[in-house]
């Protein structure tokens, strides 16, 4: 299946499920009423055993008939879905701005930007275009993804944060931020590609900074240490390569407490040849088993409940670690005894800050390319695909800033990324222009673009750039476009 097919189907299905929720809910209700009537009508003619069989059959029929709408009935709707339903009930989705908002939501699922972790971007949302920002990233089981959106002005604007996961040929929503929340944490349960979509409500406008980074999803098992203290890693060879290391080692003085990494129940304690004195703790919420080995002593016993930070025992060098300094061997096993790299659960990335000076100079403004050839890429990275090559003095609208990269839009609306060394503010006007007739200044060089001002006949204004039959002018402190009169 092609990439375009992979992404198109989930986006359409997502919107269709939302739009069809009301009618499906009614259909499901009618189906339930009908089956209830049939059940009541036939119960009088059957014995108890037959009644049980018929009852179970009808229940299965109802659940099966309604399973396509279980997201709307049996699962909590996301604030984004609730907002879209309100737009539909008010009929706003039939108007231009409403349609643009829905299309932007779908485009966010179709055309995300590939990024790594950590990532941050200061991005301008323009109410005329009802945009959505979406990011595609690879995450590993055990990571805790943190999404944070900071508006430049802390007002009452609603921001919708949704997290999706790619599963074969589907795009499944797995998490969302609560209403009025500007952040969300999500524990990754399986390796794979994920999509984060950020979309403000209709008519929202301004500068927003998006942060994507990871926190540790478990407490560290040794006090006053973190993932940087791990000295022997998952997958390292053991016994001359005959087996591999199914955990991580953290060296600490003998008698240092070994701590519970999360809530759980002690399932086993004992002694074995490799691990010496060991403790097993089951985390039923995450369906993981935590393994502590080479302990000097154990304080807990099977059946005990533990909380994060509780002391389970003390670090030593029992088992096959008698020839090494005291250390804790810590392992994580999923159901079926599949071992998982604990480092991922403890690792965290720092939030990337953005140069505030650069934001003020370029974000939300028209600028120009400076190099004879500028690679216009589909993502903010040097190895990202080059979609086209721009020539010098090409006007671009700076929509966002991420590190050394600028998210820009060409005059006709094509979006992409340029390295910041290739773009600068307009140094000076190329000439003066005196309007012959009264003209409309527009936000972009398109005849249907929104108006942002008027030039009266005979008025003289500076021209900074030209694009096809359009001229970029400065009126006060704002750039805009006028169509050539000649």
N, C-alpha and C positions, 0 to 999 in steps of 0.2 A: 504494500500500500504506500502511495506517495506521501510526502510530508504534507502537501496541501490537503490531501484527502483526510489525513490523520487529524488535522486541526479543524477542518471545516465541519465535520460531522458533530463533534462535541459542542462547538459553539452554537450551532443551529439547535441541537437537542436541548441545550441548557435554556435557551430563550423559549423554545416551544413548550418545555415543561412548565415554565412560569406562566406563559400566556394561556395555556390550556388548563391551569389548575382549577379555576372556578367551575368550568363546565365539567371537568372530570369529577370534582367533588360532588356536584349535583347528581351526575350519573351514578357515582358510587352509592350515594344516599338512596336513590331510587332502587338500585340493585339490592341494597340491604332490606328496604321495606318489602320488596317483592318476595325475597327469600323468607322473610319473617312470616308473611302471609301464607306462603306455601307450606311452611313448617307447621303453622297453627292448623291449617286445613287438613293435613294428612295425619297428624299425630293421633287422632282419635281412633284410627283404624289399624294401628300397629302395636305389637307388644313392646315391652321395655327394651329388649335387645335391638329390635328393629329401629326403635326411636333413637337409640344412641348412635347407630350407624348413620341414619339419615341426618341427625343433628350435626355430626362431625363432617359429613359430606357437604352440607350447606355452608358450614363455617369455612371450609376450604374454598368453596366456590366464591364466597364473598371476599376473602383475603386475596385469592387469585385475581378476581375481577378488579380489585382496587390496588393491586401491587404497583401499577404504573404511576399511581399518584401518592405513594406512601411518603414521598418527600414533602408533599403539601399537607398531609393529614397526620401522619404518625411521627414525622421528624420536624424539628424546629426550623422555620424558615430563616434565611439570612436577612439582615437589614436591607441588603441590595435587592433581594427578591420582594420584600415587603414594599420597598419604595417603588419598584417597577409596577407592582399591582396597584398602588395608589395612583400612579400616572395613568394607568389604563382605565381605572374607574372614573377618573376625572376627564378622560378623553384626551389628555395632553400628548399621549404617544402618537396621536394622529396629526399633530402639528409638527412643523419643521424642526423646532428645537427638541421636541420630544423624540422624534425619529432619529435625530443626530445623536442624542444621548444613548438610545438603545443600540444604534450602530456602533458607537464608540465602545460600548460594553462588549459587544461581540467581536469587534476588531481586536480588543485587548486579548481575547482568547486565541484569535487567529494569528496574531503577529507580535508575539512578545520579544523583548530584547534579551539576548543571552548575556548573563552576567555571572560573576563569581562572588564568593563570600569572603570577606565582607564587601558591601557595596553601599554607596550613598549617592544621591542625586538631588540637586535643587532644581525643581521643574516648575515652569509657569503653566498654570491651567487657565485657559481663555474661555469664558462663557459662550462666546460665539461658536466655538468648535466642540463644546461639551466633551472634552478629551478624557481618556483613561490611560494610565501608565501601567504597563505590565512587564514582568520580568520572569525569565525562564532560568532556572538554576538547578544544578545537580546537588542532591543532599544524601547523606548517609544515615542509616539507622542509628539512632542514639543521639543525633544532633537535636538541639532545641533551637528552632528558627525563631528569631525575634524580628517583628516588623514594626517600625515606628514611623509615624508621619507627623511632622511639625509644620503647621502653617505659620507663615510670616506674621500674620495677624491672628491672634487667638480670639476668633469670633464664634458664632454658633453654626458655622458651616458643617454639614454632615460629610464625613469621609467614609467611604465603604472599602473595607479591606477583606478580600477573599483569597483563599489559598486553594489551589487545585493540584491534583496529581495526575500525571500521564500513566495510564494503565493500558498497555497494548494499544488498541485503536480508540480508546476513550479518554476523555478528560473529566475527572471526577472531582467535585468540590469536596474537600476534606475538612476545611476549617474556615472560620470567619470571625472578625472582630465584632464584639457586641455593639449595639447602637450607641452612638456618641463616643465610642472609644477610638483613640488614635493609635493604639498599639495592640499587638496580639502575639502570644507565644504559642508555638506548636511543636510538640515532640514528634520527630520523624520516626515512623515505625518500620519503614522499609526503604532500602536504597532505590534511588530513581530520580527522575526529573520532575520538578515541581514548577508551578506558575503562580506568581503573586500578582493580583490585579488591584490597583488603587484607582478609585474613581470618586470624584466629589459629586455632590448633588447638582441638579440642574441649576444653571445660572451662577454657579460658584466661579470665582475668579481670584487669582493671586498667585503668590509664590509659595510652594510647599516643598519641604525637604523630606525625602524618603530614605530611611536607613534600613538595611538588611544585614543582620549579623547573627551570630550564634552564641548562646549561653550554654553552660554545662547543664545537662539534664539530671545529673546525680551529684550528691555531695561527695567530696573526696574522702577516701577511707582512712587517710592518715592526717592527724591534726597539723595545722600550720603549713600545709603543703598543697600543691595543685598539680595540674597536668605537666608542668615543667619539671617536676621532681621524678617523673617516670624514667627509669634508667635501663630497663629491659622491656622490649616491645612485643606485641602480639605478632606471631608468625616467625619469630626468630628461631633458627634451627636448634634442636636439642639432640643429645646422644648421637653426635656425628651425623645429623641429618635424618635419623630414623624417625623422628617425630618433630613437631613444631610447638612453639610456646603458645599455649592457649590462654594467655592472659598478659598482665603487665606486672613488673616488679617495682616496688618503691622501698628504697633502703632507709632505715631509721634505727635509732638505738634500741637495744633490747628493752622490752618493757613499755615501749610506746603503744598507746591504745590503738586498736583496730576498730574503726567506727562503722556504724551502719550507714550505707549510702542513700537509703530511702526507707520508707515504711515497709514492713513485711513481717514474716513469721519464720522463726528458726525451724528448719525441717530436719536438720541432721547435724550432729557433732561426732567427732571420732578421730581416729588416727589411720593413716595409710602410708604406704612405702614412699611415695613421691612427695606428698604434701605434708607429711608429719601430722601435727595436730591441725585439724581443719574444722570449718564451720560452713554450713550451707544455709542461706536465707532465701526464701521465696518471696518475690514481689508480685503478688497476685494481680495488682492493677496493671502492670506492664508485662505480665506473663514471662518474667525473667527469673532465673536463679543465680544468686551471687555466691561466689566461692572464695573463701578466705583460707590461705594455706601458710605453712611454716610458722604457725603460732607458737609462742612459748607457753601460753595457757589460754583456756577458754572460760568465759564467765557465764555464758548462756547455755540453755538446754533446749532440746526440741520442744516445740509448741509455744515457746515464748514469743510475744509480740514485741517488735522493736520499732523505734522511730529514728529518723535521720539524726545522726550524731551520737546515738547511744553507743557505749563501749561494749563490744562483743567479746573481746579478748585482748591479749597483748602480743606484740610482734616478737618473733624469735627467729630461729633457723633450724627448726626440726625437719624431719624427713630427709630428702636428698639434698637439703641446703646446709647440712652440718659443716661443710667445708667453706661456706661463704659467710660474709657478715650478715647480721640479722636483717631481714627484709620481709615485706608482705607481698605474697603472690595473690593477685586479685583477678578473678575471672568472671565472665558473664556468659550464661548459657540460656538460650531460648528453649521453648518446648521442643522435645525431641533431642535435647543435649547438643544442639548446634551452638558452637562457640562463636562469640562476637567480640570484636576488638573493643576493649573498654576505653581506650584512649579517646575514641570518638565521643563517648558519653561525658568525658571530663573536659574536653577541649573547648575553648571559647575564643571568639574573635572580637577585636575591639571595634567600636563604632567609628567609622571614618568621617572625619569632619571635613567641611568644604570651605575653601578660601572665600571669606565674606567679601573681600575687596573685589574679587573677580565676579562674584554674584552681582554686586551693585553696578559694575562697569558694563556687563554684557547681558545678563539674564533679562528676557522680555524685551529685547531691543533688536533692531536691525543692525547688521554688521557686514563686513566684506572679507572675502578671501584675499590673501596677500601673495601666495606662491603662484608660480606659473602653472603648476599642477598640484591639485589637492585631492587626495583620496577620500572619497565620500563613502563611509563604511556603514554596515548594518548593525554594528554594536560598538561599544566603547573599548576597543582593544586593537592592538597592532596586528593580530592574526585574524581579525574579523574580515568577512567578505567585503571586497570593494565593489560597490554597486555602480559607481560612475566616477569619473575624474573631472573635477571642476577647474575652470580656468581662473586666472587672476581677476579680481574685481567682481566676482559673482556675489550678488546680494544674498544673504542668508538671515533668517530670523532665529535668534538664539532662544530656544525653549527651555534648555536645561544645562546644568553643569555637573559633571561627575569626575572628580580628580582632574586629570589633564585633558579631559574630553568634553566636548560641547555637543549637546543634542540640538540639531538645527533643522530648520525647515526651509526648503527652496521656495521661491516665489509661487510656483504652481502647486505647492502643498506637499511635495515629497519629503519624507522625514529620513534622517540619518544622523551620522556622527562624524565630526571633524576634530582632529587634534587641535588644542588651543593655540599652538604655535602657528597655525595656518589662518587664523582669524583675528581681526582687529576692528575696533570701532572706526567709523568713518573719520579720517583725519581732517578733511576740509571739503567744502562743497566744490563741485566741478565747474559750476557756473550759476549765474542768477537767472531767474525766470519770471517774466511778467505775464500774468494771465490775461487773455483777451476776453474771455467770458467767465461767468460765474461757474466754478467747478467744485465737484465733490471730492474730498480726500477720503480714500478707502484704506482699510487695514491691510490689504494685500492687492497685488496687481491683477485683480479679477473684477469684471464688471458687476458681478453679483455679491462681491465682498461687502461687509457692513461698512457704513459710512462712519467716519470719526471726526469730520470737520468740513468747513467750506472755505474756499478761496474766492473772494470777490473779484470782479473784473478790474483790471488795472493794478492789482496787488502784486508786489514783487517778493518772491521767496527763493531761498537757495535750493538747488538741486544737488543731491549727493550721489545718485546712481541712476542707471537706466536699465530697464528690462523689457525687451520687445517694444511695445508702443506705450510703455508706462514709465513714469519718472518718480523717483523717491525724493520726497521733499520733507523739509523740517518746518513744522508750524509750532512755534513756541518751543516746548521741550519734547514734542512727540513727532516721530516719523510717520509718514503715510504716503500713499500712492495716488497720483493723478494720471489720467489718461492724456496722452499727447493731443494737442489741438490741431496739429498739422496733418 
